[in-house]
């Protein structure tokens, strides 16, 4: 199982900060999140491109930045997903 920690917009959509899902890579994990929480699609992926992670997200896998959907996930890994916050 992969521990997924969510912050800011993703957390608000899911309604909790932490969930657990099985996945072999980042693409599978994000697709499962969208399957379970369809509103996340617009947050996780670039508009019209389900094959590219949104530029408004930071994703960390076991403390390292991850943007490639092929990033492998090991059982017990922690994935942190948070939206970038900016102000003017």
Secondary structure, 3 states (H helix, E strand, C coil): CEEEEEECHHHHHHCCCEEEECCCEHHHHHHHHHHHCHHHHHHHEECCEEEEECCCEEEEECCEECCCCCCECCCCCEEEEEECCCCC
